[in-house]
Amino acid sequence: MSISTKKLTNVFELNRTEETDIDHHSIFSTPWTPLCHQVRSMTPTAIIYCEGNFGKVDGKTANGLVRYSHNYRILSVIDSELASLDTGEVLDGQKNNIPLVANMEEALIHAETVPDYFIFGIAPSQGLFSDGEKQIILNAISLNMNIVNGVHEFLNDDPIFREASLKNNVHILDIRKPKNKKDLQLFSGKIHSVKCPRIAVMGTDCALGKRTTATILANELSNKGLNVVMIATGQTGIIQGAPYCVALDAVPSQFCAGELEAVIVKAYEVENPDIIIIEGQGALSHPAFSTSSFILRGSCPTSVILQHAPKRRYHVDFPDMPISSAAVEINLIESFSNTTVIGLTLNHEDMSADEIISEISAYSAELGLPVTDPLSQPKEQLLQMVLSTYPWLEKKMAEQR
């Protein structure tokens, strides 16, 4: 049997419906799972397309899914520039046995069958597909793969893609497609009924590692026995499997704070968590993005952890726009919102191991705050940022032992 005629056999295969732009939240609604849990063998399989961008800023969706995915078992990543390398070694210097391959044919040979999903793993700033990328996605559909699309261009709105998906009995998940306007919610103030700590992980730029830091923190707190809810606010966190989420940059601005507030309130009422971690977006100081302000308004965080890349001098995609210093961003956040920055986390891009330690020491002395790099330093350092601010959580952790 040729590759092009193989059918999906996974138990999670979706039945064909007349409406292909289904609600992705309703498909995968299992609770957030710590990083330490292995992806189940029955989890749908996926390959990720990230040509020319894996390990780079615009490959952040692929990067995030390789590090953690509850919804999908990632088999390989397509990027011909890095073919034959291991994705874990490229990202973090440690093998994870998810290979980089040159093209679709190599991905299918490695998979030994047709994967359940084809995930577009690039997050271009313009949010649109090139003509070549559209052809690659149509080819994946012809091979009977469901499509996960995280960009702003909705494939279900294109009659060519709708026809192809119906013909091949697959679904297209447009992750960023918002609810109908009649269903969107305005800010109500109900966020103040949420009595547990709410920590927002903010940053000095976009594509900085805020989601990764938030995920690591949620994992560490969960491993210590706390009931943790992580709120995803971007497409990658949603694709990874966060059950409480909203793609804020796809929501009309009037409803952003209210939509985020509603998600947090629902999570609090349903899960009764000990703590809620909110993924930040962009930067409050960044004039090109407004989502950071909506996150601070909608979540009214009880505290903030700030993410910063010491070697990054200019905003991504804005080579003439210098990044604010960590000190300036902290002052801006604390002036804008009734909250306190409790720690600084570093993105170690372009830094050696010695430079990481040096920068941690320098920023700690400058800011008078705990500082760490969540990926290279002991996770206990990140955990202590929270426990020193909310000491009763440590007592609760002790009770769980």
VENWO-V241728 format. One record per residue. BURIAL is I if it has 9 or more other ideal C-beta (glycine too) atoms within 8 Angstrom, else O. Layout:
# VENWO-V241728
<<BURIAL> <BURIAL>>
This chain:
# VENWO-V241728
<<O> <O> <O> <O> <O> <I> <O> <I> <O> <I> <O> <O> <O> <I> <O> <O> <O> <O> <O> <I> <O> <I> <O> <I> <I> <O> <I> <I> <O> <O> <O> <I> <O> <I> <O> <O> <O> <O> <O> <O> <O> <O> <I> <I> <I> <I> <I> <I> <I> <I> <I> <O> <I> <I> <O> <O> <O> <I> <I> <I> <I> <I> <I> <I> <I> <I> <I> <O> <I> <I> <I> <I> <I> <I> <I> <I> <I> <I> <I> <I> <O> <I> <I> <O> <I> <I> <I> <I> <I> <I> <I> <O> <O> <O> <O> <O> <O> <I> <I> <I> <I> <O> <O> <I> <O> <I> <I> <I> <O> <I> <I> <O> <O> <I> <I> <I> <I> <I> <I> <I> <I> <I> <I> <O> <O> <O> <O> <O> <I> <O> <O> <O> <I> <I> <O> <I> <I> <I> <I> <I> <I> <I> <I> <I> <I> <I> <I> <I> <I> <I> <I> <O> <O> <I> <I> <I> <O> <O> <O> <O> <I> <I> <O> <I> <I> <I> <O> <I> <O> <I> <I> <I> <I> <I> <I> <I> <O> <O> <O> <O> <O> <O> <O> <I> <I> <O> <I> <O> <O> <I> <I> <O> <O> <I> <O> <I> <I> <I> <I> <I> <I> <I> <I> <I> <I> <I> <O> <I> <I> <I> <I> <I> <I> <I> <I> <I> <I> <I> <I> <I> <I> <I> <O> <I> <I> <I> <I> <I> <I> <I> <I> <I> <I> <I> <I> <I> <I> <I> <I> <I> <I> <I> <I> <I> <I> <I> <I> <I> <I> <O> <I> <O> <O> <O> <I> <I> <I> <I> <I> <I> <I> <I> <I> <I> <I> <I> <I> <I> <O> <O> <I> <O> <I> <I> <I> <I> <I> <I> <I> <I> <I> <I> <I> <I> <I> <I> <O> <O> <I> <O> <I> <I> <I> <I> <I> <I> <I> <I> <I> <I> <I> <O> <I> <I> <I> <I> <I> <I> <I> <O> <O> <I> <O> <I> <I> <I> <O> <O> <O> <O> <O> <O> <I> <I> <O> <I> <O> <I> <I> <I> <O> <I> <I> <I> <O> <O> <I> <O> <I> <O> <I> <I> <I> <I> <I> <I> <I> <I> <O> <O> <I> <O> <O> <O> <I> <I> <O> <O> <I> <I> <I> <O> <I> <I> <O> <O> <I> <O> <I> <I> <I> <I> <I> <I> <I> <O> <I> <O> <I> <O> <I> <I> <I> <I> <I> <I> <I> <O> <I> <O> <O> <O> <I> <O> <O> <I> <I> <O> <O> <O> <O>>
